[in-house]
Amino acid sequence: MKNMAPDKSVASPCIDVCVLNTDDVCIGCYRTAVEITEWTGLDDRDRAKVVAETARRRREDGAVL
């Protein structure tokens, strides 16, 4: 029987620095607590939106990888 779960090709932005700031945003990956919690249930389109938001937050924070 085929696996019916959709392929997940958008990688998690997690860098194993899992600490939330006072705004409930991870200082490692820049996802919100809600985005982290919902990540496994998101399809690739929604994961890509989250990744775009993390990039925006990172730029606004002046952070670089």
C-alpha positions in Angstrom: 0.0 0.0 0.0 1.3 3.5 -0.9 2.1 6.0 1.8 -0.7 8.5 1.5 1.1 11.3 3.4 2.2 14.1 1.1 5.9 14.6 0.5 7.5 17.3 2.6 10.3 18.9 0.6 10.5 22.2 2.5 13.1 21.7 5.2 12.6 22.9 8.7 14.5 26.1 9.5 15.4 24.7 12.9 19.1 25.0 13.8 18.8 23.4 17.3 18.9 26.7 19.2 15.4 26.3 20.7 14.8 29.4 22.9 11.7 31.6 22.6 12.1 35.3 23.2 9.6 37.5 24.9 7.6 37.7 21.6 7.3 33.9 21.5 9.7 33.8 18.5 12.6 31.3 18.5 16.0 33.0 18.5 17.4 30.2 16.5 15.0 29.7 13.6 12.8 32.8 13.9 9.6 30.8 13.9 6.8 31.7 16.3 5.8 29.1 18.9 2.6 28.5 16.9 4.6 27.9 13.7 6.9 25.5 15.4 3.9 23.6 16.9 2.0 23.4 13.6 5.1 22.7 11.4 4.6 18.9 11.0 1.0 19.4 9.8 1.7 22.0 7.2 1.9 21.3 3.5 4.8 22.6 1.4 3.0 25.7 0.4 2.4 26.7 4.0 5.9 25.7 5.0 7.3 27.9 2.4 5.2 30.8 3.7 6.6 30.2 7.2 10.2 30.1 5.9 9.6 33.4 4.1 8.3 34.9 7.4 11.4 33.6 9.3 13.6 35.3 6.7 11.7 38.5 7.1 12.0 38.3 10.9 15.7 37.5 10.7 16.4 40.5 8.4 14.3 42.8 10.7 16.4 41.6 13.7 19.6 42.2 11.8 20.6 38.5 12.3 22.8 36.6 9.8 23.6 32.9 9.5 
